[in-house]
Amino acid sequence: MPLLRARLGLPRQRRRKLLLQVACLASLVSAALAQPPSAAVDAPWAALAVQQQAAPQSTAVAAQPPAAAISLDEAIARARANEPLFAAVVAASRNAALDRSIARSALLPSVEYHNQYLYTQPAVGPSGAGVGSPATSSNPRFIANNAVHEYMSQGQVNETIGVQQINALGHASAALAVATAELEVAQRGLVASVAGLFYAASADSRKVSVAERAANEAASLTTLTQQRETAREVAHADVVKAQLQQQQRDRDLADAKLEAEKARLDLAVLLFPDPRTPYTLVVPDAPPSVPARADVEAALARHNPELASALASTHLADLNVFAARAAYLPDLALNYTYGIDAAQFAAKGIDGSHNLGYSASVTLDIPVWDWFATRDRVRQSEISRDTARTELSNTQRKLVAALDEDYAEAVAAHDQLDSLNLSVTTAAEGLRLMRLSYTAGETPILEVVDAENSLTAAELAREDGIVRYQTALANLQLLTGTI
């Protein structure tokens, strides 16, 4: 009570200040009681754990190897080693080469060493004794074999001569030609994919630079408008317009970085075991010029995988027709056997006779009747041959059209490169003049924004034009087999 009277006796301002201090102290105590007991204790350990997690990352970044410089040729070589579909086509081509070797070996005589032992139940008489001897007879009960104990140890040479065997070699050779052409087609398809991804990734990385330049330009314009607003030279609307432009350019920069990362990962899937491997692209500064039309036509006529595949498929279809018709012709089989076929496994018998000997046979199989199965096979092969000829004609027409289209595309894209460069130079000069005019108070900010947009659009169009020409030139080189 005395303390309370003393407190009440204090001046009003001191009492108010004291009450505020007591309230703050009470809030701090309640907050401390509401906090989990381990929070304050775990805070230093959490900070230590964050530092320990960050330390290996910093070490890994420091130990990371430098980015590999990848050219287009090296990218193609890496993709050939990593692409599974291309590996399957390579395996099919190798199997076709082995099939041709197998078909060639079928035309040559085969040699084998045959060993066999045959036992046959002996023939016995009514009294249980073998016929012709008081004991077991040497004559077999089954006439399929020559003796009770028969030993065979022979070397055999076999040869089959027929039109089908001869045609099988040609069929395998044609199949190998088809597989080789398909391998070339797959290889060029892989090259086209790698070239497209290579040039797209390179263009996306350059577009990031364009987006960064545009974002910096927009930020500079925002700073300029703010300075002029402070000097009371322009209205606040100019600052708002510049800020909106800067925000849009920042979003464009983020999108450009995302697209560049996607293109980099798409290409890295074909190049590295780990797509996250850092690398840089080595692109020539000046793209090569368009080759002469006469050289392109000569290269197309000399070697084109699609045309070679169509020709090989047509030849294979003709051989299938010949093989089907060959079933009407007879086959000649030759056999020569030398060795032992006797009741003793020895060069001489018990009576001193020679067991070593030889035999030869010639077999001629003449087809007579098969219920029109051969005729139907011939008709099937003729239908397939007509289809192959149609595909060959279509391939030839498509190649002629593709040559004209790709060459015209390459020429047009090449001719537009100078115009695109001129547009960038003109737009950059226009932006410079507009900024000077805006600084002098002679031009509204909308014209400066339009000039910035024109320069960005011109730079992006130039990058797209470069990719267009590089892709068209790669397609032309793929068509003629020069890449």
C-alpha positions as CSV (number, residue, x, y, z in Angstrom):
1,M,0.0,0.0,0.0
2,P,2.8,2.5,0.7
3,L,4.3,1.6,-2.6
4,L,1.0,2.1,-4.4
5,R,0.5,5.5,-2.7
6,A,4.0,6.4,-3.8
7,R,3.3,5.4,-7.3
8,L,0.0,7.3,-7.4
9,G,1.9,10.3,-6.1
10,L,4.2,10.4,-9.1
11,P,3.6,12.9,-11.8
12,R,1.3,11.9,-14.6
13,Q,4.0,11.8,-17.4
14,R,6.3,9.6,-15.3
15,R,3.4,7.2,-14.5
16,R,2.5,7.0,-18.2
17,K,6.1,6.2,-19.1
18,L,6.4,3.6,-16.4
19,L,3.2,1.9,-17.7
20,L,4.6,1.7,-21.2
21,Q,7.8,0.1,-19.9
22,V,5.9,-2.5,-18.0
23,A,3.8,-3.4,-21.0
24,C,6.8,-3.9,-23.3
25,L,8.4,-6.1,-20.6
26,A,5.3,-8.2,-20.4
27,S,5.2,-8.7,-24.2
28,L,8.8,-9.7,-24.3
29,V,8.3,-12.3,-21.6
30,S,5.2,-13.7,-23.3
31,A,7.0,-14.1,-26.6
32,A,9.9,-15.8,-24.9
33,L,7.5,-18.3,-23.2
34,A,5.7,-19.0,-26.5
35,Q,8.9,-19.8,-28.4
36,P,9.9,-23.5,-28.4
37,P,12.8,-24.2,-26.0
38,S,15.0,-25.7,-28.7
39,A,14.6,-22.8,-31.1
40,A,17.2,-20.6,-29.5
41,V,19.5,-23.6,-29.0
42,D,19.1,-24.9,-32.5
43,A,19.7,-21.5,-34.2
44,P,23.5,-21.7,-34.0
45,W,23.5,-25.3,-35.2
46,A,21.2,-24.4,-38.1
47,A,23.5,-21.7,-39.2
48,L,26.5,-24.1,-38.9
49,A,24.6,-26.6,-41.0
50,V,23.9,-24.0,-43.7
51,Q,27.6,-23.1,-43.8
52,Q,28.6,-26.8,-44.0
53,Q,26.2,-27.3,-46.9
54,A,27.4,-24.2,-48.7
55,A,31.1,-25.2,-48.3
56,P,31.0,-28.3,-50.5
57,Q,29.0,-26.4,-53.1
58,S,31.6,-23.7,-53.2
59,T,34.3,-26.3,-53.4
60,A,32.5,-28.1,-56.2
61,V,32.2,-24.8,-58.1
62,A,35.8,-24.1,-57.6
63,A,36.8,-27.6,-58.8
64,Q,34.5,-27.6,-61.8
65,P,36.4,-28.2,-65.0
66,P,36.3,-25.4,-67.7
67,A,33.6,-25.5,-70.3
68,A,34.4,-27.5,-73.4
69,A,34.5,-25.6,-76.7
70,I,32.2,-27.6,-79.1
71,S,32.3,-27.0,-82.9
72,L,29.7,-28.4,-85.3
73,D,31.9,-31.2,-86.5
74,E,32.7,-32.2,-82.9
75,A,29.0,-32.1,-82.0
76,I,28.2,-34.4,-84.9
77,A,30.9,-36.8,-83.8
78,R,29.7,-36.9,-80.2
79,A,26.1,-37.4,-81.3
80,R,27.0,-40.4,-83.5
81,A,28.4,-42.1,-80.4
82,N,25.5,-41.2,-78.1
83,E,22.3,-41.5,-80.2
84,P,20.6,-44.9,-79.7
85,L,18.5,-44.8,-82.9
86,F,21.6,-44.2,-85.0
87,A,23.4,-47.0,-83.1
88,A,20.5,-49.4,-84.1
89,V,20.8,-48.4,-87.7
90,V,24.6,-49.1,-87.6
91,A,23.9,-52.5,-86.1
92,A,21.4,-53.3,-88.8
93,S,24.0,-52.4,-91.5
94,R,26.6,-54.6,-89.8
95,N,24.1,-57.5,-89.7
96,A,23.3,-57.0,-93.4
97,A,27.1,-57.3,-94.1
98,L,27.2,-60.6,-92.1
99,D,24.1,-61.9,-94.0
100,R,26.0,-61.3,-97.2
101,S,28.9,-63.3,-95.9
102,I,26.6,-66.1,-94.9
103,A,25.0,-66.2,-98.3
104,R,28.4,-66.3,-100.0
105,S,29.5,-69.2,-97.9
106,A,26.3,-71.1,-98.9
107,L,27.6,-71.3,-102.4
108,L,30.8,-73.0,-101.4
109,P,31.2,-76.7,-100.5
110,S,30.7,-77.6,-96.8
111,V,33.0,-80.1,-95.0
112,E,32.1,-81.9,-91.8
113,Y,33.5,-84.8,-89.8
114,H,30.7,-87.2,-88.9
115,N,31.1,-89.8,-86.0
116,Q,28.3,-92.1,-85.0
117,Y,27.9,-95.5,-83.2
118,L,24.7,-97.6,-83.9
119,Y,23.6,-100.6,-81.9
120,T,20.8,-102.9,-83.2
121,Q,19.2,-105.8,-81.5
122,P,20.6,-109.0,-83.1
123,A,18.5,-111.6,-84.8
124,V,18.0,-114.9,-82.8
125,G,16.6,-118.3,-83.8
126,P,13.6,-120.2,-82.3
127,S,15.9,-121.8,-79.7
128,G,17.2,-118.5,-78.6
129,A,20.6,-118.8,-80.3
130,G,21.5,-116.4,-83.0
131,V,21.0,-117.4,-86.6
132,G,24.2,-118.6,-88.3
133,S,26.2,-119.0,-85.0
134,P,25.8,-120.9,-81.8
135,A,25.9,-117.6,-79.9
136,T,24.7,-114.2,-80.7
137,S,24.3,-113.5,-84.5
138,S,26.1,-110.6,-86.2
139,N,23.0,-110.0,-88.3
140,P,20.7,-107.2,-87.0
141,R,17.0,-107.8,-86.3
142,F,16.1,-104.4,-88.0
143,I,17.3,-104.1,-91.6
144,A,17.6,-100.4,-91.2
145,N,21.2,-100.9,-90.0
146,N,23.9,-103.0,-91.4
147,A,25.2,-104.8,-88.3
148,V,24.6,-105.2,-84.7
149,H,27.5,-102.9,-83.9
150,E,28.1,-100.3,-86.6
151,Y,30.7,-97.5,-86.4
152,M,30.8,-94.4,-88.6
153,S,33.7,-92.0,-88.8
154,Q,33.5,-90.1,-92.0
155,G,34.4,-86.9,-93.7
156,Q,31.6,-85.5,-95.8
157,V,31.7,-82.9,-98.6
158,N,28.3,-81.5,-99.6
159,E,27.5,-79.0,-102.4
160,T,24.1,-77.8,-103.5
161,I,23.8,-76.0,-106.8
162,G,20.7,-74.2,-107.6
163,V,19.3,-70.9,-108.9
164,Q,17.9,-70.0,-105.4
165,Q,21.3,-70.3,-103.8
166,I,22.9,-68.2,-106.4
167,N,20.1,-65.6,-106.1
168,A,20.4,-65.6,-102.3
169,L,23.9,-64.0,-102.6
170,G,22.5,-61.3,-104.9
171,H,19.6,-60.8,-102.5
172,A,22.0,-60.4,-99.6
173,S,24.1,-58.0,-101.5
174,A,21.1,-55.9,-102.4
175,A,19.9,-55.9,-98.8
176,L,23.4,-54.7,-97.8
177,A,23.1,-51.9,-100.3
178,V,19.8,-50.9,-98.8
179,A,21.1,-51.1,-95.3
180,T,24.1,-49.0,-96.2
181,A,21.9,-46.4,-97.9
182,E,19.6,-46.4,-94.9
183,L,22.6,-45.9,-92.6
184,E,23.6,-42.9,-94.7
185,V,20.1,-41.5,-94.5
186,A,20.0,-42.0,-90.7
187,Q,23.5,-40.4,-90.4
188,R,22.4,-37.3,-92.4
189,G,19.2,-37.1,-90.4
190,L,21.2,-37.1,-87.3
191,V,23.5,-34.4,-88.7
192,A,20.4,-32.3,-89.6
193,S,19.1,-32.6,-86.1
194,V,22.5,-31.7,-84.5
195,A,22.9,-28.8,-86.9
196,G,19.5,-27.5,-86.1
197,L,20.0,-27.7,-82.3
198,F,23.5,-26.3,-82.6
199,Y,22.5,-23.2,-84.5
200,A,19.4,-22.8,-82.4
201,A,21.4,-22.9,-79.2
202,S,23.9,-20.4,-80.6
203,A,21.1,-18.1,-81.7
204,D,19.4,-18.3,-78.3
205,S,22.6,-17.4,-76.5
206,R,23.0,-14.3,-78.8
207,K,19.3,-13.4,-78.1
208,V,20.2,-13.3,-74.4
209,S,22.8,-10.7,-75.2
210,V,20.1,-8.7,-77.2
211,A,17.7,-9.0,-74.3
212,E,20.4,-7.8,-71.9
213,R,21.1,-4.8,-74.1
214,A,17.4,-4.0,-74.3
215,A,17.0,-4.3,-70.6
216,N,19.9,-2.0,-69.9
217,E,18.6,0.5,-72.5
218,A,15.2,0.4,-70.8
219,A,16.8,1.0,-67.4
220,S,18.8,3.9,-68.7
221,L,15.6,5.4,-70.1
222,T,13.9,5.1,-66.8
223,T,16.8,6.8,-65.1
224,L,16.7,9.6,-67.7
225,T,13.0,10.2,-67.2
226,Q,13.4,10.3,-63.4
227,Q,16.1,12.9,-63.7
228,R,14.0,15.0,-66.1
229,E,11.0,14.7,-63.8
230,T,13.1,15.9,-60.9
231,A,14.2,18.8,-63.0
232,R,10.5,19.5,-63.8
233,E,11.1,19.0,-67.5
234,V,8.6,16.1,-68.1
235,A,5.5,14.8,-66.4
236,H,5.4,11.7,-64.2
237,A,3.6,9.9,-67.1
238,D,7.0,9.6,-68.8
239,V,8.4,7.9,-65.8
240,V,5.5,5.4,-65.7
241,K,5.9,4.6,-69.4
242,A,9.7,4.1,-69.0
243,Q,9.1,1.8,-66.0
244,L,6.6,-0.3,-67.9
245,Q,9.0,-0.6,-70.7
246,Q,11.8,-1.7,-68.3
247,Q,9.6,-4.3,-66.6
248,Q,8.7,-5.8,-70.0
249,R,12.3,-5.9,-71.0
250,D,13.2,-7.6,-67.7
251,R,10.6,-10.3,-68.4
252,D,11.9,-10.7,-72.0
253,L,15.4,-11.2,-70.6
254,A,14.2,-13.9,-68.2
255,D,12.4,-15.7,-71.0
256,A,15.4,-15.4,-73.3
257,K,17.6,-17.0,-70.6
258,L,15.1,-19.8,-70.1
259,E,15.0,-20.5,-73.9
260,A,18.7,-20.5,-74.1
261,E,19.0,-23.0,-71.2
262,K,16.4,-25.3,-72.8
263,A,18.3,-25.2,-76.2
264,R,21.5,-25.9,-74.4
265,L,20.1,-28.9,-72.6
266,D,18.5,-30.3,-75.8
267,L,21.8,-30.2,-77.5
268,A,23.7,-31.5,-74.4
269,V,21.5,-34.7,-74.4
270,L,23.2,-35.7,-77.7
271,L,26.7,-34.6,-76.7
272,F,27.5,-35.6,-73.1
273,P,26.6,-38.4,-70.7
274,D,25.5,-35.7,-68.3
275,P,23.4,-33.0,-70.0
276,R,24.4,-30.6,-67.2
277,T,28.0,-30.5,-68.5
278,P,29.1,-26.9,-69.2
279,Y,30.2,-26.2,-72.8
280,T,30.5,-23.3,-75.3
281,L,29.7,-23.3,-79.0
282,V,32.2,-22.4,-81.6
283,V,30.4,-20.8,-84.5
284,P,32.2,-19.3,-87.5
285,D,31.8,-15.5,-87.6
286,A,31.1,-15.4,-91.4
287,P,28.9,-18.1,-92.7
288,P,30.0,-19.7,-96.0
289,S,28.5,-18.5,-99.2
290,V,26.0,-20.5,-101.3
291,P,27.7,-23.0,-103.7
292,A,27.1,-22.7,-107.4
293,R,23.9,-24.4,-108.8
294,A,25.9,-26.5,-111.2
295,D,28.0,-27.9,-108.4
296,V,25.0,-28.7,-106.3
297,E,23.2,-30.6,-109.1
298,A,26.4,-32.5,-109.9
299,A,26.8,-33.5,-106.2
300,L,23.1,-34.6,-106.1
301,A,23.4,-36.7,-109.2
302,R,26.6,-38.3,-107.9
303,H,25.5,-39.3,-104.5
304,N,22.3,-39.0,-102.5
305,P,21.3,-41.5,-99.8
306,E,17.6,-41.3,-100.4
307,L,18.1,-42.0,-104.2
308,A,20.6,-44.8,-103.4
309,S,18.2,-46.4,-101.0
310,A,15.3,-46.3,-103.5
311,L,17.5,-47.8,-106.2
312,A,18.7,-50.5,-104.0
313,S,15.2,-51.3,-102.8
314,T,14.1,-51.6,-106.5
315,H,16.9,-54.0,-107.3
316,L,16.1,-56.0,-104.2
317,A,12.5,-56.3,-105.4
318,D,13.7,-57.5,-108.8
319,L,15.8,-60.2,-107.1
320,N,12.8,-61.3,-105.0
321,V,10.8,-61.8,-108.2
322,F,13.7,-63.9,-109.7
323,A,13.9,-65.9,-106.5
324,A,10.2,-66.7,-106.5
325,R,10.4,-67.8,-110.2
326,A,13.5,-70.0,-109.4
327,A,11.3,-72.3,-107.4
328,Y,10.2,-73.8,-110.8
329,L,13.8,-74.9,-111.5
330,P,15.4,-78.1,-110.2
331,D,18.2,-78.2,-107.6
332,L,21.4,-80.3,-107.9
333,A,23.0,-81.7,-104.8
334,L,26.4,-83.4,-104.6
335,N,27.8,-85.5,-101.8
336,Y,31.1,-87.3,-101.3
337,T,31.8,-89.3,-98.1
338,Y,35.0,-91.0,-97.1
339,G,35.7,-92.9,-93.9
340,I,34.5,-95.9,-91.9
341,D,31.1,-97.5,-91.9
342,A,31.8,-101.0,-90.5
343,A,31.1,-103.3,-87.6
344,Q,34.6,-102.6,-86.1
345,F,36.1,-99.2,-85.3
346,A,39.3,-99.9,-87.1
347,A,40.9,-99.4,-90.5
348,K,40.7,-103.2,-91.2
349,G,38.2,-105.8,-90.2
350,I,38.7,-109.1,-88.4
351,D,39.2,-110.9,-91.6
352,G,41.8,-108.4,-92.9
353,S,39.4,-106.5,-95.2
354,H,39.7,-102.7,-95.5
355,N,37.0,-100.7,-93.7
356,L,38.1,-97.4,-95.1
357,G,36.1,-96.4,-98.2
358,Y,34.1,-93.7,-99.9
359,S,30.7,-93.1,-101.4
360,A,29.3,-90.4,-103.7
361,S,25.9,-89.3,-104.6
362,V,24.2,-86.9,-107.1
363,T,20.7,-85.8,-106.4
364,L,18.5,-83.8,-108.8
365,D,15.2,-82.6,-107.3
366,I,12.7,-81.5,-109.9
367,P,9.6,-79.6,-108.7
368,V,6.4,-81.0,-110.1
369,W,3.3,-79.9,-108.2
370,D,2.9,-77.5,-105.2
371,W,-0.8,-76.4,-105.5
372,F,0.1,-73.1,-107.1
373,A,2.1,-71.9,-104.1
374,T,5.0,-70.9,-106.3
375,R,2.7,-69.0,-108.7
376,D,1.3,-67.0,-105.7
377,R,4.8,-66.2,-104.4
378,V,5.7,-64.9,-107.9
379,R,2.6,-62.7,-107.9
380,Q,3.4,-61.4,-104.4
381,S,7.0,-60.5,-105.4
382,E,5.7,-58.7,-108.6
383,I,3.3,-56.6,-106.5
384,S,6.2,-55.6,-104.2
385,R,8.4,-54.8,-107.2
386,D,5.8,-52.5,-108.7
387,T,5.5,-50.7,-105.3
388,A,9.3,-50.3,-105.1
389,R,9.3,-48.8,-108.6
390,T,6.6,-46.3,-107.7
391,E,8.6,-45.3,-104.6
392,L,11.7,-44.8,-106.7
393,S,9.8,-42.5,-109.1
394,N,8.4,-40.6,-106.2
395,T,11.8,-40.2,-104.6
396,Q,13.3,-38.8,-107.8
397,R,10.5,-36.3,-108.1
398,K,10.9,-35.2,-104.4
399,L,14.6,-34.8,-104.8
400,V,14.2,-32.5,-107.8
401,A,11.7,-30.4,-105.9
402,A,13.7,-30.4,-102.7
403,L,16.8,-29.3,-104.6
404,D,15.0,-26.3,-106.0
405,E,13.4,-25.4,-102.7
406,D,16.5,-25.7,-100.6
407,Y,18.6,-23.8,-103.0
408,A,16.1,-21.0,-103.3
409,E,15.8,-20.8,-99.5
410,A,19.6,-20.6,-99.1
411,V,19.9,-17.9,-101.7
412,A,17.0,-15.8,-100.3
413,A,18.3,-16.2,-96.7
414,H,21.8,-15.2,-97.8
415,D,20.7,-12.2,-99.7
416,Q,18.7,-10.9,-96.7
417,L,21.6,-11.0,-94.3
418,D,22.9,-7.6,-95.5
419,S,19.5,-6.1,-95.3
420,L,19.1,-7.4,-91.7
421,N,22.4,-5.9,-90.7
422,L,21.5,-2.6,-92.3
423,S,18.2,-2.6,-90.4
424,V,20.0,-3.1,-87.1
425,T,22.4,-0.2,-87.9
426,T,19.6,2.0,-88.9
427,A,17.5,1.2,-85.9
428,A,20.5,1.8,-83.6
429,E,21.1,5.2,-85.1
430,G,17.4,6.0,-84.9
431,L,17.4,5.2,-81.2
432,R,20.4,7.4,-80.6
433,L,18.8,10.3,-82.3
434,M,15.5,9.8,-80.5
435,R,17.3,9.8,-77.1
436,L,19.1,13.1,-78.0
437,S,15.8,14.6,-79.2
438,Y,14.0,13.5,-76.0
439,T,16.8,14.8,-73.8
440,A,16.4,18.2,-75.6
441,G,12.7,18.1,-75.0
442,E,11.7,17.9,-78.7
443,T,10.4,14.3,-78.8
444,P,7.8,12.5,-76.6
445,I,8.8,9.4,-74.8
446,L,6.5,7.2,-76.9
447,E,8.8,7.7,-79.9
448,V,11.8,6.7,-77.8
449,V,10.1,3.5,-76.7
450,D,9.1,2.8,-80.3
451,A,12.8,3.3,-81.3
452,E,13.9,0.9,-78.6
453,N,11.3,-1.7,-79.7
454,S,12.4,-1.3,-83.3
455,L,16.1,-1.9,-82.5
456,T,15.3,-5.0,-80.4
457,A,13.0,-6.3,-83.1
458,A,15.7,-5.7,-85.8
459,E,18.4,-7.5,-83.7
460,L,16.1,-10.5,-83.1
461,A,15.2,-10.6,-86.8
462,R,18.9,-10.6,-87.6
463,E,19.5,-13.6,-85.3
464,D,16.6,-15.4,-86.8
465,G,17.9,-14.6,-90.3
466,I,21.3,-16.0,-89.5
467,V,19.8,-19.2,-88.2
468,R,17.5,-19.4,-91.3
469,Y,20.5,-19.2,-93.6
470,Q,22.6,-21.6,-91.6
471,T,19.8,-24.2,-91.5
472,A,19.1,-23.8,-95.2
473,L,22.7,-24.2,-96.1
474,A,23.0,-27.3,-93.9
475,N,19.9,-28.8,-95.6
476,L,21.4,-28.1,-99.0
477,Q,24.7,-29.7,-97.9
478,L,22.9,-32.7,-96.5
479,L,20.9,-33.1,-99.8
480,T,24.1,-33.2,-101.8
481,G,26.2,-35.2,-99.4
482,T,28.8,-32.5,-98.7
483,I,28.3,-32.5,-94.9
